[in-house]
């Protein structure tokens, strides 16, 4: 049983509306190759490959079979999760801790330009009771956001501030899809998509991929690379049915955070975490995540964004990369959050670097209305 596991290699592709230059196969091969180079290792040094992908988004059955070779899994133990990329990181982490594997590569991707997410996500809902209502990822999140605003009096202006913040942060991220600032007026004047969600409360559709290399403590120290140590991992699921839970709170995220904080020894997240990368599937959801992660009390997410605490230069900068509201490679979003957190604690985030960042939080989400959540705590 190992003692610690750390991230020694990180590569993100540029997220864009449509990747006309590469097939999915080429994209995955390139990002994995670059991650191995960043970690200073060869394909022969890999013990296991963990992939996060969606057959529906990829448009093929058991898509991981086609992607195993470009993900450098030839002759290696490989496994996949049909879930957000942060879940794949958690699985790879446990594999390394088991003592059966030392070095793992985690790869996740999505080519949103090749599919219809609105249509596909509609098929995730119960075919008899929910699907006829026209629910998909946007409309379901709209119902949840409305429940949240009604419960706590969150305003459209407060949600708009999240979009303004994250889009401004994306200006410093060369890999971001949307690199153009917006102001509150633009957000509030963008048309409704699913009340209360306006167009600029939602992310774009992006093509992109991310790969991360993790290894055990002994190998990490020998690598000579900057190491982002994985200090805490937590995950939790709650019910699939929207009507069986309080939509205004992300209860499974609260449980995942408690597990990760307990392992990492964090008691006051707002004070002890230096930077956070969260899954801002809508601007309202980022406010909900502040509360579920313990950055503020329940119902005070709006007050926290008003205070400026989560802006660059604030007490706890959130999504200095621009987050999902600026780049949305759907299934890979959570792994991008982990990659960005790792770059922060190893002082490799460039112009989006939070000065003195020593401890970072990364968050992944999937399922109906925040059904499944993962939290990873990294430090240097």
Protein Blocks (a to p, Z undefined) as FASTA:
>chain_A
ZZbdcdfbdcdddddfbdckbcfklmmmmmmmmmmmmnopafklpmbdcddddfklnopa
hkllmmmmmnopgoiacddddddfklmmmmmmmmmmnopafbdcddddddfklpcfklmm
mmmpcfklmmmnopafklmmmmmmmmmmmmnopafklmmmmmmmmmmmmmmmmkbmblcd
cdfklmmmpccfbdcbdfklpccddddddddddddfklmmmnopacdddfbdcdddddfb
lklccfkbcfklmmmmmmmmmmnopablmlmpmbdcdddfbfklmmmmmmmnopacehil
mmmmmnommgghiabdghknnpjmloccfklmmmmmmmmmmmmmnopnojmlcghiabdc
ddddedeehlaccdddddZZ
